[in-house]
Amino acid sequence: MKFFPNEIQRLLKPLALVTTIAASAISSSGVYAHHAFSAEFDANQPIELTGVVTKLELVNPHSWLYFDVKKADGKVENWGFEFGAPFSLKQKGLTKASLPIGTQVTLKGYRAKNGLNFGYAVTATLADGRVFTTGGAPDAPASQQKSSAAKP
């Protein structure tokens, strides 16, 4: 009878390993989840800003564009706008070469709920007239519903 318990132990070791790996994978699945548009941005606060690109981060799950916006009083504010995923942007023709530092760009989108200098971009218009769809959140408004955009 001594053979039987050792045989069970030998068979259970791989099963224990598979169970541990599966449990780890299931418990870490929340790491890949990300926020919805409505969690951070306000669909009732459309915004349109023009400025000069200071940084473009093409990273997953959301890319970010930062740009300097000159206010009416002459002060310059740096704003950050969330874009869609890099692959989605590339499919729409937008790459890092499209928005180098120093490029003038006009963004239309929605302001962050917290009132800070952040937003969600729906479109980016370059000085040469090219327009890119930049959003990627499934629950984001597809276009701005109000014609008068909020000012910073």
C-alpha positions as semicolon CSV with decimal commas, in nm:
position;residue;x (nm);y (nm);z (nm)
1;M;0,000;0,000;0,000
2;K;0,296;0,232;0,030
3;F;0,314;0,259;-0,353
4;F;-0,037;0,404;-0,387
5;P;0,009;0,727;-0,180
6;N;0,337;0,808;-0,357
7;E;0,173;0,754;-0,696
8;I;-0,107;0,995;-0,602
9;Q;0,147;1,253;-0,489
10;R;0,336;1,215;-0,816
11;L;0,015;1,272;-1,012
12;L;-0,105;1,562;-0,798
13;K;0,212;1,773;-0,832
14;P;0,142;1,873;-1,196
15;L;-0,224;1,929;-1,111
16;A;-0,128;2,157;-0,822
17;L;0,101;2,354;-1,052
18;V;-0,171;2,397;-1,317
19;T;-0,423;2,499;-1,050
20;T;-0,183;2,757;-0,907
21;I;-0,115;2,907;-1,249
22;A;-0,486;2,919;-1,334
23;A;-0,572;3,083;-1,003
24;S;-0,301;3,344;-1,055
25;A;-0,425;3,422;-1,404
26;I;-0,785;3,460;-1,290
27;S;-0,702;3,676;-0,990
28;S;-0,482;3,914;-1,191
29;S;-0,734;3,971;-1,470
30;G;-0,844;4,296;-1,305
31;V;-0,504;4,446;-1,383
32;Y;-0,596;4,468;-1,749
33;A;-0,928;4,646;-1,690
34;H;-0,939;5,019;-1,750
35;H;-1,178;5,304;-1,695
36;A;-1,479;5,398;-1,901
37;F;-1,510;5,743;-2,063
38;S;-1,782;5,844;-1,817
39;A;-1,562;5,764;-1,517
40;E;-1,323;6,052;-1,590
41;F;-1,471;6,278;-1,858
42;D;-1,788;6,486;-1,877
43;A;-2,001;6,451;-2,192
44;N;-2,174;6,777;-2,092
45;Q;-1,849;6,976;-2,111
46;P;-1,733;6,981;-2,473
47;I;-1,406;7,164;-2,525
48;E;-1,205;7,288;-2,821
49;L;-0,847;7,405;-2,773
50;T;-0,565;7,505;-3,006
51;G;-0,204;7,478;-2,903
52;V;0,143;7,349;-2,977
53;V;0,240;6,985;-2,919
54;T;0,487;6,930;-2,634
55;K;0,465;6,550;-2,605
56;L;0,290;6,253;-2,766
57;E;0,280;5,919;-2,584
58;L;0,161;5,632;-2,803
59;V;0,104;5,374;-2,530
60;N;-0,160;5,113;-2,453
61;P;-0,438;5,116;-2,355
62;H;-0,467;5,494;-2,418
63;S;-0,232;5,732;-2,593
64;W;-0,186;6,087;-2,463
65;L;-0,109;6,417;-2,634
66;Y;0,019;6,711;-2,431
67;F;0,019;7,061;-2,571
68;D;0,064;7,422;-2,465
69;V;-0,245;7,640;-2,496
70;K;-0,218;8,020;-2,480
71;K;-0,501;8,175;-2,280
72;A;-0,660;8,514;-2,357
73;D;-0,444;8,679;-2,088
74;G;-0,125;8,547;-2,252
75;K;-0,058;8,277;-1,992
76;V;0,036;7,935;-2,130
77;E;-0,121;7,619;-1,986
78;N;-0,015;7,265;-2,063
79;W;-0,307;7,032;-2,134
80;G;-0,321;6,655;-2,169
81;F;-0,575;6,479;-2,390
82;E;-0,646;6,109;-2,397
83;F;-0,644;5,943;-2,739
84;G;-0,726;5,588;-2,844
85;A;-0,481;5,297;-2,859
86;P;-0,172;5,334;-3,083
87;F;-0,281;5,064;-3,329
88;S;-0,623;5,223;-3,372
89;L;-0,463;5,563;-3,432
90;K;-0,223;5,415;-3,687
91;Q;-0,516;5,260;-3,873
92;K;-0,667;5,609;-3,895
93;G;-0,341;5,751;-4,031
94;L;-0,215;5,915;-3,713
95;T;0,143;5,832;-3,616
96;K;0,417;5,996;-3,413
97;A;0,536;6,159;-3,737
98;S;0,193;6,327;-3,773
99;L;0,228;6,520;-3,447
100;P;0,593;6,607;-3,380
101;I;0,679;6,846;-3,097
102;G;0,607;7,202;-3,207
103;T;0,312;7,114;-3,432
104;Q;0,003;7,333;-3,401
105;V;-0,309;7,126;-3,337
106;T;-0,673;7,190;-3,251
107;L;-0,842;6,928;-3,037
108;K;-1,215;6,882;-2,994
109;G;-1,335;6,663;-2,714
110;Y;-1,458;6,664;-2,358
111;R;-1,317;6,806;-2,038
112;A;-1,214;6,598;-1,738
113;K;-1,468;6,583;-1,456
114;N;-1,208;6,691;-1,201
115;G;-1,168;7,032;-1,371
116;L;-0,795;6,994;-1,423
117;N;-0,624;7,054;-1,759
118;F;-0,713;6,715;-1,905
119;G;-0,960;6,598;-2,163
120;Y;-1,070;6,324;-2,396
121;A;-1,003;6,401;-2,763
122;V;-1,257;6,315;-3,032
123;T;-1,075;6,484;-3,322
124;A;-0,739;6,644;-3,388
125;T;-0,708;6,902;-3,666
126;L;-0,365;7,000;-3,793
127;A;-0,273;7,340;-3,936
128;D;-0,266;7,191;-4,288
129;G;-0,634;7,092;-4,254
130;R;-0,593;6,718;-4,192
131;V;-0,844;6,588;-3,939
132;F;-0,793;6,268;-3,739
133;T;-1,045;6,081;-3,527
134;T;-0,857;6,021;-3,204
135;G;-1,099;5,866;-2,955
136;G;-1,127;5,502;-2,872
137;A;-1,360;5,460;-2,573
138;P;-1,675;5,266;-2,668
139;D;-1,893;5,473;-2,435
140;A;-1,761;5,815;-2,544
141;P;-1,981;6,050;-2,745
142;A;-1,886;6,018;-3,112
143;S;-1,910;6,391;-3,174
144;Q;-1,971;6,708;-2,984
145;Q;-2,338;6,787;-2,954
146;K;-2,299;7,153;-2,861
147;S;-2,159;7,396;-3,115
148;S;-2,015;7,634;-2,855
149;A;-1,728;7,450;-2,693
150;A;-1,626;7,522;-2,336
151;K;-1,322;7,747;-2,294
152;P;-1,048;7,677;-2,040
